[in-house]
Amino acid sequence: MLPPVLRPLRSWWKEERRTLPSRRVRRRVLGVVGLGLLPLSLLEIERRSMVLEEQARDRHREAMAIVVASLASVRRTAYDWGHWDDMYAFVRGRNPSFLRNDVGTTSLFDGGGVLVLLDPSARPLLVYGRRGQAMTPDLPLAGCARRNFDRLTRPGGSGLRLACLDGTGQWMLGVGTPITDNATVAPPHGALVMFEPLVRGEYGAEINQRLDQLGRSLVPVSTEPIQRITPSLYGATGQELGVVRSSTRQALLTSVTTDLLRLLGLVLVILGIRGLLLLERRRQILVRRRLERRTNHRIRHAGRELDRLLARTGMDPKAQEADQRVMARLLEPDSQQLEEHGQGLERQLELLARRFQHFLRGARSLALFDPLTQLPNRRYFIEHLELQAEKGATKARRFAILFIDIDRFKSINDTYGHAIGDALLVVVADRLRTGMRQGDFLARYGGDEFAMLVVQDEIDPFDQGDARTAAYSLASRIASAFEVPVHLPGVDLELSISIGIDLETPEAGNAELTMKRCDIAMSRAKQHKHSRIAIFDVADGAAPLDNYRLYVDLIQAVRDHAIDVVFQPIVASDGELLGVEALARWRHPQLGSISPELFLDLAERHRQILLIGNELLEVSLDRYAELEQGFTGLGMGTGAPRLSLNLAPSILSDPGLVERLKTLLEQRQITASHLTIELTERSVIERNTDVLTNLEALRSLGVRLSLDDFGTGYSSLNLLSSLHPDEVKIDKSFVMAMRSDDLARQIVRMVAGMAPSMGIEIVAEGVDDPTTLAQLEELGIQRFQGFFFSRALTVADLLARLSIGSERVHLQTASADSPVSATP
C-alpha cells in the first residue's frame, strides 16, 4: 500500500502512461533526438570554449597594456635618476647628504616604490622605500637586481625590465639603468633599479584582480606552454619571464554543468506543472461526474413521478390532488404557492409558466446589470448608446458621453482589501445616481469605470450655452459631489474622480470609437494638475506617424537634401578652437526636429544606412568647405580646425569608402590630414577584411582615427593596443559621473595617465559646468567638448563666435550657450 501522499503521483503516472506512445516509438524518438542534439551540443561546447579563450585573451591583453604603460612610466623615472650628477656623486661617495635632501624628500615612494643602488661589484649600496631603509644584501628586491646586474651593465642594458617579489610576497615592476652623470659622459659606476608595485590602489578592485592573476602566472621561459612577453621581462633568478597559458577547461566545465542543471530544473518544473494540470483535470472530471450522477438521479426521480402521475390520470380527486402536490414540489421549491394559486392541472401549469418567466427575468438581469451596484453593465450601455445614436441621426440631436474613473482605486483596493473596494464602488454608484438627471443613462462600464450618456434635450435646460459648456458644467457638478469624504466601516477615505467627455454629432454612429475617445479624454484628465475634467479634442486622437511613414519621409528628405549638419566645437580650457565635430540634423515638416539617434537607427533597421551615411558625408564636407572659406575671408591664416566625422559600422565595412572619400576631398580641396574619423567599439570590435583594409587606407591617406565613447564597451582597453588610435574621446557618462562615482573618477584618471605614454590625445565629452572642467584639468586633460563651451552651431554662428589672437583662434563665450537641452 502506498502512503496517501504518493497516491496522486501514482494516479498521475498511470495517466501519463496512457497518453505516451509505445515503447518502440519512444526509442526511435529518443534516438533521433539524441543524434540531432549530440552534434549541436559538441558545437555549442566548442563555441563556448572559443568564447572563454577569447575572454581570457582579452583580460590578459588589458592587463599587459597596463603593465607596459606602468613600465614606461617607471623607465622615465629610472632614467632621470640614473643620469643625474647628484646620484653619480653619491655612489662615488662624494655626496653624503643626497639620501637626506633628495631621496628622503621626494614623493616617488609614497605609492610603495623602492629604489635599489648597486656598486660596480654588484653589492647593494642602498635599498630605499617608504617602509624603511635597509642595507641588507639579501633583501629580495636587492637580490633580484644583483642577479640581473650583468645585463644592466652591458651595452644597451639601460631600460632593462624586471618583475620581482618583495619581502611581503607582492609583485614589483622594475626598470634598471647604469648610473652616470647628466650628460652621460662619465663612465658608468654601478647601477640603479627603480621598482613600483604591480597592484595599485588607484586602479580599482577589478583591474588589480587581473594584474594579480597576471603576476601569479609569471614563470621563467623554460617549459611549455609559455607565452613570451614583448619587450622582455626578467625575474629574480635572472631568467626571462613568460606567462603560463591559462586553461579554460575548468571554466568550460563549470559553464556546461550550470546549464545542464538549469535544463534539468526546467524539465522538473515542466513535469511538475504538467502533473498539477493533470491532477486538476482529474479533480474536475470527478466533480463533473458527481454532478452528473446527482442530476441523473433527479431526472430519473422526476421521470418516475411524472410517469406515475400520467398513469393515474382519471382517478379520484383526492389521489390527483396528492399527485399534483408531488409535481409542484418537483417544479417549485415553495409548495405553499400551490395553496395560493388554487388546485388543478391548469393552475400548476400557469405556476410553472410564471416560474419560467421569473427565471428569464433573472437571466436578463444577470446579462445586462451589474450585480454589485445594480447599474446597467457595459453590454447594456453599448446597446443603449447605439440606440441613442440611431435616434440622434433621425432627430438631429447631439449627445455627450461622460467617462468616469475613480482615482487611485487600485491603491485603495490593495491597501484595505476587496471588501472595502466593493463598498466604495457602491458608494460611488449612489453618488453618481444622485448627481444624474432624469433622462440620463448611467452604467458601470467595468472595474472602477462608470459611463453616463446625456442627450442634448437633457443638456440644454442646465446651460443655455453650447453643448460643450453644458457638458463641462454637468461634469463639474458631479465631481463636486466627491469633495465630501467617504465613510466606510472602519475607514474614512478622501475620494476624487477623473471625467473624460466626448461630444458626438448626430451622424456619429460608431460606439467603439466614441468610447475610445472618452478613454483618451479621461487619460488626459488624469494628467492635469488642477482640473480632473477633460473634453476630447481631435488633436488628442491623432496618432503619431508610425515608423514606416517616418522612414518614407526620411528617404524623401535625403532625396530633397533636407538633412543638414552643424558643428560642435572642440576647445582647449582657454577657449582655443582645436576642432569641430559634425552632427546631423533633420527637421520634419510636421513633427519638427527628429533626434539623430531615431532616424539613424531607422535607417539601420531598413538597411539604408549607406544612403544616409553618404549623404551626411557629402553634407559634412560641404559645410566644412564653407567653414574653411569663412576662415580665409576673416583673414585667419591658421586654417580651419580639424573636422571630426562619425562613421556607422555598415559604412566602415563598405569596400568603396576610401575611394569615395578621396574623391569628395579632392572636389572640395580639403586636406585629408584635417579629417578625423570617430569610431565606436561596435564599429571595430568585429573587424573583417574590409574594415581592416579601410582603416589602413585611411591612415595612409593621412586621416586620423579617434576612438569615440571610450569606456562604454568591455574591450575599450584592448582597442587601445590593437587599434592604435590617434585620439580617445572619454564618454560623457564617465565625465558627468566623476563628482559622485569613485569608479568613474578612477577610470578617467587611469585613461588620462596612460594616454600620453602611448602618444594618444584625450578629449573629454560632456563638459557642462566649470567644476567638471577643473577636475579634468587636474588630471592633465587639455581638450574638451560640451555645453559649458558651446552647443552645436551652424557655420555662420560658429564664425560669428570666433576671435583672432596671436596665431590662434578662440571661441568667444556667449550667455546664449548656457545649456538648455541635452540634444547631441
Secondary structure, DSSP 8 states (H G I E B T S, - for coil): ---TTTHHHHHHHHHHHHHS--HHHHHHHHHHHHHHHHHHHHHHHHHHHHHHHHHHHHHHHHHHHHHHHHHHHHHHHHHHHHB-HHHHHHHTTS-TTHIIIIITT-STTTTS-EEEEE-TTS-EEEEEETTEEE--TT-HHHHHHHHTHHHHHSTT-TTEEEEEE-TTS-EEEEEEEE-B-TTS-S---SEEEEEEESS-GGG-HHHHHHHHHHHHTEEETTSSSEEE-SS--B-TTS-BEEEE----HHHHHHHHHHHHHHHHHHHHHHHHHHHHHHHHHHHHHHHHHHHHHHHHHHHHHHHHHHHHHHHTTTS-HHHHHHHHHHHHHHH-S-THHHHHT-SSHHHHHHHHHHHHHHHHHHHHHHHHB-TTT-SB-HHHHHHHHHHHHHHHHHHT--EEEEEEEETTHHHHHHHH-HHHHHHHHHHHHHHHHHH--TT-EEEEEETTEEEEEEEHHHHGGG-SS-HHHHHHHHHHHHHHTTSS-EEETTEEE---EEEEEEEE-TT---HHHHHHHHHHHHHHHHH-SS--EEE--HHHH-----HHHHHHHHHHHHHTT-EEEEEEEEE-TT-BEEEEEEEEEEEETTTEEE-HHHHHHHHHHTT-HHHHHHHHHHHHHHHHHHHHHHHHHTT-TT---EEEEE--HHHHT-TTHHHHHHHHHHHHT--GGGEEEEE-HHHHTT--HHHHHHHHHHHHHT-EEEEEEETSSTTHHHHHHHH--SEEEE-HHHHHHTTT-HHHHHHHHHHHHHTGGGT-EEEE----SHHHHHHHHHTT--EE-STTT---B-HHHHHHTEEE-SS-EEE---GGGS------
